[in-house]
Amino acid sequence: MFSQCTQKHDENQTGQSISQKSDFGGYESQVKWGEHLVTIAGCNDCHTPKKMTAHGPDLDSALLLSGHQSQMPVPDVSREEMESKGLVVTNDLTSWVGPWGISFSANLTSDPTGIGNWEESNFIRALKEGKYKGQETGRTLLPPMPWTMYKYMSDDEMKAIFAYLKSTKPISNVVPQAEPPAVAHN
């Protein structure tokens, strides 16, 4: 009697065979899963320049994930005052003045000026260890990059994000180098 109580769950609700179901967070491909993760992790908040609209700043879709544009000015503030007070100031959400100096969001597109020449291992090191360009000897990534939170992503999530970023439209944009603080801090 109990021998006939075997479970036959070889299809899910859509009729798709479970053996054919992806391992990509429920998405049809690693790239689509990566796109989803980039969206929910807020990567565009800092790595995509904004256009001012009637509703406030909006993503500039022509410059998606291309980082701080080299021709854009940094916030016009007294760096010494901002740094000494521990304040963080941004004018476009792609550059920041703070106690660490000035940081600029990186170009994450597939262009060689972005991550086009990166290996997956560079990307994972950047997120797990906070290393600039994912280089072992690179400086620590600067605020506001939340790598100290992103390091808790699984390797599969990081690989999916990297796959998506490598599939993006290449946008040539050499992001300025970070600048050290204007005043010495104790």
Backbone as CSV, one residue per row, in Angstrom:
resi,resn,N_x,N_y,N_z,CA_x,CA_y,CA_z,C_x,C_y,C_z
1,MET,0.812,-1.173,0.000,0.000,0.000,0.000,0.876,1.264,0.000
2,PHE,1.906,1.298,0.826,2.762,2.472,0.866,3.685,2.558,-0.335
3,SER,3.873,1.505,-1.045,4.771,1.522,-2.199,4.240,2.417,-3.303
4,GLN,2.962,2.727,-3.308,2.381,3.583,-4.334,2.365,5.058,-3.941
5,CYS,2.934,5.416,-2.799,2.922,6.790,-2.313,4.211,7.525,-2.666
6,THR,4.736,7.286,-3.816,5.933,8.021,-4.222,5.517,9.358,-4.807
7,GLN,6.335,10.347,-4.578,6.032,11.679,-5.092,6.552,11.800,-6.511
8,LYS,5.702,12.315,-7.391,6.099,12.558,-8.772,5.993,14.041,-9.038
9,HIS,7.045,14.768,-8.696,7.083,16.215,-8.875,8.152,16.546,-9.901
10,ASP,8.011,16.031,-11.092,9.036,16.301,-12.087,8.693,17.493,-12.967
11,GLU,7.572,18.173,-12.674,7.240,19.409,-13.377,6.798,20.453,-12.374
12,ASN,7.149,21.702,-12.623,6.692,22.779,-11.753,5.364,23.321,-12.280
13,GLN,4.869,24.398,-11.718,3.552,24.928,-12.083,3.466,25.391,-13.533
14,THR,4.572,25.739,-14.150,4.536,26.191,-15.541,4.716,25.033,-16.510
15,GLY,4.862,23.839,-15.972,5.058,22.684,-16.831,6.527,22.463,-17.182
16,GLN,7.403,23.297,-16.656,8.828,23.171,-16.932,9.398,22.066,-16.063
17,SER,10.195,21.238,-16.635,10.825,20.166,-15.891,11.769,20.766,-14.863
18,ILE,11.737,20.204,-13.657,12.609,20.713,-12.604,14.061,20.562,-13.016
19,SER,14.393,19.502,-13.719,15.783,19.306,-14.127,16.229,20.394,-15.110
20,GLN,15.270,21.065,-15.765,15.606,22.131,-16.691,15.585,23.507,-16.037
21,LYS,15.114,23.575,-14.807,15.020,24.860,-14.121,16.430,25.426,-13.904
22,SER,16.584,26.716,-14.120,17.906,27.333,-14.015,18.360,27.457,-12.577
23,ASP,19.634,27.658,-12.434,20.210,27.944,-11.126,20.516,29.430,-11.008
24,PHE,19.782,30.250,-11.723,20.053,31.678,-11.799,19.007,32.492,-11.049
25,GLY,18.773,32.140,-9.801,17.854,32.899,-8.971,16.444,32.965,-9.532
26,GLY,16.067,31.990,-10.332,14.744,31.978,-10.943,14.687,32.696,-12.283
27,TYR,15.810,33.278,-12.727,15.858,33.980,-14.016,16.344,33.028,-15.094
28,GLU,16.008,33.361,-16.337,16.312,32.453,-17.451,17.791,32.382,-17.805
29,SER,18.586,33.319,-17.321,20.018,33.284,-17.619,20.799,33.971,-16.508
30,GLN,22.086,33.719,-16.503,22.970,34.356,-15.541,22.972,35.877,-15.741
31,VAL,22.952,36.322,-16.999,22.955,37.760,-17.307,21.688,38.425,-16.771
32,LYS,20.521,37.805,-16.969,19.267,38.389,-16.472,19.246,38.436,-14.944
33,TRP,19.784,37.404,-14.322,19.868,37.400,-12.862,20.798,38.525,-12.412
34,GLY,21.920,38.685,-13.098,22.852,39.761,-12.776,22.220,41.126,-12.930
35,GLU,21.428,41.318,-13.989,20.735,42.594,-14.189,19.801,42.878,-13.010
36,HIS,19.083,41.861,-12.575,18.193,41.993,-11.420,18.987,42.382,-10.172
37,LEU,20.102,41.715,-9.934,20.909,42.002,-8.751,21.485,43.417,-8.796
38,VAL,21.926,43.870,-9.966,22.429,45.238,-10.123,21.325,46.236,-9.781
39,THR,20.114,45.932,-10.202,18.977,46.816,-9.936,18.663,46.883,-8.450
40,ILE,18.530,45.741,-7.794,18.125,45.761,-6.385,19.265,46.175,-5.453
41,ALA,20.520,46.033,-5.895,21.657,46.453,-5.072,21.898,47.953,-5.178
42,GLY,21.183,48.626,-6.068,21.305,50.077,-6.193,22.559,50.534,-6.915
43,CYS,23.150,49.701,-7.746,24.391,50.073,-8.444,24.211,51.322,-9.299
44,ASN,23.046,51.457,-9.925,22.784,52.630,-10.761,22.717,53.920,-9.955
45,ASP,22.394,53.817,-8.668,22.291,55.016,-7.838,23.571,55.840,-7.891
46,CYS,24.707,55.174,-7.918,25.992,55.879,-7.916,26.736,55.781,-9.240
47,HIS,26.564,54.699,-9.972,27.363,54.469,-11.168,26.710,54.949,-12.460
48,THR,25.483,55.475,-12.377,24.823,56.041,-13.557,24.600,57.532,-13.342
49,PRO,25.127,58.369,-14.245,24.865,59.816,-14.140,23.361,60.100,-14.193
50,LYS,22.983,61.235,-13.646,21.563,61.613,-13.571,21.256,62.790,-14.482
51,LYS,19.994,62.860,-14.887,19.448,64.017,-15.596,18.394,64.615,-14.675
52,MET,18.347,65.932,-14.617,17.337,66.571,-13.781,16.028,66.608,-14.559
53,THR,14.968,66.147,-13.943,13.643,66.136,-14.563,12.672,66.889,-13.647
54,ALA,11.446,67.002,-14.077,10.416,67.658,-13.262,10.188,66.900,-11.948
55,HIS,10.552,65.622,-11.915,10.378,64.789,-10.724,11.681,64.628,-9.939
56,GLY,12.699,65.405,-10.290,13.991,65.282,-9.622,14.974,64.511,-10.486
57,PRO,16.094,64.084,-9.901,17.104,63.391,-10.694,16.599,62.036,-11.175
58,ASP,16.923,61.721,-12.424,16.536,60.453,-13.025,17.763,59.888,-13.730
59,LEU,17.840,58.582,-13.824,18.978,57.942,-14.474,19.087,58.383,-15.925
60,ASP,20.292,58.678,-16.366,20.552,59.000,-17.766,20.811,57.678,-18.483
61,SER,19.790,57.134,-19.112,19.883,55.802,-19.714,20.938,55.724,-20.814
62,ALA,21.300,56.847,-21.413,22.352,56.845,-22.434,23.731,56.621,-21.814
63,LEU,23.842,56.830,-20.499,25.131,56.689,-19.813,25.078,55.627,-18.718
64,LEU,24.193,54.662,-18.877,23.958,53.629,-17.870,25.252,52.979,-17.391
65,LEU,25.497,53.073,-16.100,26.616,52.438,-15.405,27.996,52.914,-15.853
66,SER,28.068,54.083,-16.489,29.354,54.574,-17.000,30.152,55.376,-15.981
67,GLY,29.638,55.552,-14.775,30.390,56.210,-13.718,30.419,57.717,-13.843
68,HIS,31.273,58.324,-13.031,31.421,59.782,-13.034,32.015,60.207,-14.368
69,GLN,31.343,61.112,-15.030,31.816,61.590,-16.336,33.012,62.508,-16.137
70,SER,34.056,62.263,-16.883,35.325,62.968,-16.684,35.201,64.481,-16.788
71,GLN,34.249,64.984,-17.565,34.096,66.432,-17.738,33.228,67.077,-16.656
72,MET,32.613,66.285,-15.802,31.742,66.828,-14.755,32.569,67.386,-13.597
73,PRO,32.194,68.554,-13.090,32.939,69.125,-11.961,32.594,68.414,-10.654
74,VAL,33.487,68.548,-9.697,33.205,68.032,-8.357,32.370,69.088,-7.629
75,PRO,31.734,68.720,-6.523,30.945,69.709,-5.793,31.781,70.942,-5.441
76,ASP,31.197,72.109,-5.641,31.881,73.378,-5.383,31.657,73.767,-3.924
77,VAL,32.461,73.167,-3.047,32.350,73.413,-1.611,33.752,73.589,-1.038
78,SER,33.812,74.084,0.183,35.081,74.170,0.898,35.422,72.761,1.371
79,ARG,36.369,72.130,0.689,36.753,70.770,1.069,37.243,70.720,2.505
80,GLU,38.039,71.711,2.895,38.575,71.723,4.248,37.447,71.718,5.283
81,GLU,36.424,72.545,5.040,35.295,72.609,5.971,34.517,71.300,5.989
82,MET,34.239,70.755,4.818,33.480,69.506,4.749,34.245,68.373,5.431
83,GLU,35.537,68.274,5.128,36.354,67.211,5.704,36.466,67.343,7.217
84,SER,36.692,68.570,7.707,36.876,68.771,9.144,35.594,68.515,9.925
85,LYS,34.449,68.719,9.287,33.170,68.484,9.960,32.659,67.059,9.749
86,GLY,33.395,66.278,8.954,32.972,64.898,8.710,31.758,64.806,7.806
87,LEU,31.537,65.830,6.986,30.380,65.840,6.097,30.717,65.188,4.758
88,VAL,29.691,64.675,4.106,29.825,64.101,2.776,28.930,64.904,1.860
89,VAL,29.482,65.380,0.741,28.735,66.223,-0.182,28.853,65.643,-1.587
90,THR,27.731,65.628,-2.305,27.729,65.200,-3.696,26.816,66.132,-4.477
91,ASN,27.139,66.348,-5.734,26.249,67.179,-6.543,25.486,66.364,-7.574
92,ASP,25.971,65.203,-7.902,25.316,64.409,-8.945,25.250,62.925,-8.619
93,LEU,25.615,62.557,-7.430,25.627,61.171,-6.956,26.640,60.291,-7.688
94,THR,27.626,60.910,-8.361,28.718,60.128,-8.947,30.074,60.592,-8.426
95,SER,30.106,61.687,-7.669,31.337,62.130,-7.018,30.987,62.591,-5.613
96,TRP,31.920,62.368,-4.682,31.671,62.704,-3.288,32.899,63.332,-2.668
97,VAL,32.665,64.377,-1.893,33.703,64.999,-1.081,33.419,64.576,0.351
98,GLY,34.433,64.067,1.026,34.278,63.648,2.415,35.622,63.621,3.111
99,PRO,35.649,63.157,4.344,36.897,63.118,5.100,38.016,62.314,4.416
100,TRP,37.666,61.420,3.502,38.649,60.616,2.777,39.218,61.345,1.559
101,GLY,38.645,62.480,1.197,39.068,63.228,0.005,37.917,63.304,-0.977
102,ILE,38.194,63.017,-2.243,37.137,62.992,-3.270,37.150,61.615,-3.924
103,SER,35.977,61.010,-4.001,35.845,59.725,-4.695,34.894,59.886,-5.871
104,PHE,35.134,59.067,-6.874,34.351,59.102,-8.114,33.859,57.686,-8.418
105,SER,32.589,57.576,-8.803,32.074,56.247,-9.128,32.721,55.732,-10.414
106,ALA,33.015,54.449,-10.399,33.717,53.792,-11.505,32.802,53.533,-12.691
107,ASN,33.414,53.427,-13.845,32.740,53.000,-15.063,32.620,51.477,-14.989
108,LEU,31.395,50.976,-14.957,31.158,49.536,-14.865,30.736,48.916,-16.194
109,THR,30.803,49.685,-17.281,30.385,49.137,-18.566,31.453,48.189,-19.119
110,SER,31.104,47.522,-20.199,31.995,46.534,-20.816,33.130,47.158,-21.628
111,ASP,33.198,48.484,-21.643,34.271,49.170,-22.358,35.611,48.948,-21.643
112,PRO,36.728,48.968,-22.383,38.037,48.858,-21.725,38.307,49.956,-20.689
113,THR,37.659,51.117,-20.802,37.813,52.150,-19.781,36.970,51.828,-18.546
114,GLY,36.135,50.809,-18.664,35.331,50.320,-17.543,35.897,48.990,-17.076
115,ILE,35.058,47.945,-17.101,35.528,46.628,-16.670,35.743,45.687,-17.854
116,GLY,35.801,46.250,-19.047,35.941,45.435,-20.252,37.132,44.505,-20.269
117,ASN,38.224,44.884,-19.618,39.428,44.053,-19.589,39.565,43.253,-18.301
118,TRP,38.601,43.373,-17.418,38.678,42.675,-16.136,38.405,41.184,-16.308
119,GLU,38.997,40.407,-15.432,38.662,39.001,-15.274,37.627,38.913,-14.151
120,GLU,36.872,37.838,-14.160,35.875,37.629,-13.104,36.517,37.700,-11.719
121,SER,37.742,37.167,-11.588,38.434,37.170,-10.298,38.705,38.594,-9.799
122,ASN,38.976,39.540,-10.720,39.165,40.944,-10.324,37.885,41.493,-9.713
123,PHE,36.765,41.204,-10.364,35.485,41.717,-9.893,35.156,41.160,-8.507
124,ILE,35.351,39.873,-8.343,35.054,39.248,-7.053,35.968,39.814,-5.969
125,ARG,37.250,40.013,-6.270,38.174,40.587,-5.285,37.750,42.011,-4.916
126,ALA,37.323,42.782,-5.906,36.883,44.158,-5.629,35.733,44.156,-4.630
127,LEU,34.769,43.262,-4.814,33.610,43.245,-3.920,33.885,42.558,-2.589
128,LYS,34.701,41.517,-2.599,34.961,40.790,-1.352,36.021,41.454,-0.487
129,GLU,37.056,42.012,-1.136,38.176,42.574,-0.387,38.249,44.097,-0.471
130,GLY,37.385,44.711,-1.287,37.395,46.161,-1.416,38.636,46.694,-2.090
131,LYS,39.146,45.962,-3.069,40.377,46.357,-3.757,40.061,47.075,-5.068
132,TYR,40.656,48.250,-5.251,40.492,49.064,-6.451,40.862,48.250,-7.684
133,LYS,39.955,48.217,-8.654,40.092,47.457,-9.889,40.326,45.970,-9.648
134,GLY,40.064,45.520,-8.436,40.217,44.109,-8.116,41.654,43.640,-8.115
135,GLN,42.581,44.566,-7.990,44.001,44.221,-7.987,44.455,43.940,-6.565
136,GLU,45.236,42.887,-6.393,45.705,42.509,-5.055,46.366,43.665,-4.329
137,THR,47.135,44.459,-5.049,47.854,45.575,-4.432,47.099,46.892,-4.550
138,GLY,45.845,46.839,-5.014,45.055,48.055,-5.180,44.707,48.701,-3.855
139,ARG,44.459,50.008,-3.890,44.029,50.718,-2.688,42.643,50.224,-2.297
140,THR,42.239,50.535,-1.101,40.908,50.178,-0.635,39.880,51.045,-1.351
141,LEU,38.763,50.454,-1.738,37.677,51.220,-2.352,37.179,52.254,-1.351
142,LEU,36.878,53.428,-1.860,36.482,54.545,-1.006,34.964,54.636,-0.851
143,PRO,34.521,55.309,0.228,33.093,55.585,0.364,32.605,56.380,-0.837
144,PRO,31.368,56.238,-1.163,30.321,55.500,-0.473,30.159,54.061,-0.954
145,MET,31.137,53.510,-1.692,31.023,52.135,-2.201,30.842,51.170,-1.032
146,PRO,29.691,50.495,-0.965,29.397,49.638,0.190,29.936,48.215,0.056
147,TRP,31.202,48.089,-0.333,31.766,46.752,-0.522,31.749,45.949,0.776
148,THR,31.777,46.629,1.924,31.755,45.898,3.191,30.420,45.186,3.409
149,MET,29.393,45.575,2.663,28.112,44.866,2.688,28.040,43.873,1.519
150,TYR,28.511,44.322,0.357,28.446,43.474,-0.835,29.315,42.230,-0.700
151,LYS,30.320,42.258,0.166,31.199,41.093,0.322,30.423,39.869,0.816
152,TYR,29.228,40.091,1.317,28.405,38.970,1.791,27.583,38.322,0.681
153,MET,27.657,38.862,-0.530,27.000,38.198,-1.655,27.681,36.856,-1.888
154,SER,26.927,35.928,-2.426,27.523,34.631,-2.772,28.389,34.801,-4.027
155,ASP,29.303,33.871,-4.223,30.117,33.901,-5.440,29.233,33.839,-6.675
156,ASP,28.167,33.039,-6.626,27.269,32.935,-7.778,26.589,34.261,-8.075
157,GLU,26.196,35.003,-7.030,25.602,36.322,-7.245,26.616,37.280,-7.868
158,MET,27.836,37.271,-7.355,28.870,38.140,-7.919,29.172,37.775,-9.369
159,LYS,29.194,36.488,-9.670,29.456,36.042,-11.041,28.320,36.470,-11.969
160,ALA,27.095,36.439,-11.481,25.953,36.872,-12.292,26.030,38.374,-12.558
161,ILE,26.372,39.147,-11.549,26.520,40.597,-11.735,27.613,40.878,-12.756
162,PHE,28.733,40.191,-12.632,29.838,40.388,-13.565,29.409,40.024,-14.983
163,ALA,28.690,38.916,-15.133,28.215,38.507,-16.466,27.322,39.591,-17.064
164,TYR,26.437,40.162,-16.253,25.581,41.237,-16.753,26.412,42.455,-17.150
165,LEU,27.317,42.880,-16.273,28.124,44.069,-16.572,28.948,43.882,-17.843
166,LYS,29.447,42.674,-18.064,30.223,42.404,-19.279,29.337,42.427,-20.525
167,SER,28.019,42.335,-20.337,27.086,42.348,-21.476,26.553,43.751,-21.779
168,THR,26.915,44.733,-20.955,26.374,46.082,-21.130,26.972,46.779,-22.346
169,LYS,26.274,47.826,-22.774,26.774,48.664,-23.865,28.081,49.308,-23.414
170,PRO,29.161,49.149,-24.189,30.418,49.784,-23.797,30.332,51.302,-23.948
171,ILE,30.719,52.002,-22.905,30.747,53.468,-22.925,32.150,53.898,-22.521
172,SER,32.831,54.578,-23.434,34.181,55.049,-23.147,34.098,56.237,-22.193
173,ASN,34.668,56.076,-21.011,34.676,57.146,-20.011,35.790,56.858,-19.017
174,VAL,36.838,57.652,-19.085,37.936,57.519,-18.129,37.575,58.336,-16.900
175,VAL,37.275,57.644,-15.823,36.873,58.284,-14.578,38.117,58.872,-13.902
176,PRO,38.011,60.089,-13.354,39.168,60.683,-12.662,39.634,59.813,-11.490
177,GLN,40.897,59.940,-11.157,41.442,59.256,-9.984,40.925,59.926,-8.718
178,ALA,40.781,59.138,-7.672,40.392,59.683,-6.366,41.440,60.700,-5.904
179,GLU,40.988,61.680,-5.143,41.888,62.692,-4.597,41.990,62.526,-3.089
180,PRO,43.181,62.678,-2.537,43.347,62.544,-1.079,42.697,63.727,-0.367
181,PRO,42.554,63.619,0.953,41.976,64.741,1.705,42.792,66.016,1.513
182,ALA,42.116,67.150,1.575,42.778,68.441,1.444,43.483,68.836,2.734
183,VAL,43.018,68.294,3.848,43.629,68.609,5.143,44.018,67.307,5.834
184,ALA,45.046,67.379,6.663,45.483,66.204,7.411,44.507,65.961,8.560
185,HIS,44.175,64.700,8.759,43.263,64.316,9.853,44.055,63.585,10.915
186,ASN,43.687,63.793,12.143,44.358,63.097,13.247,43.717,61.779,13.519
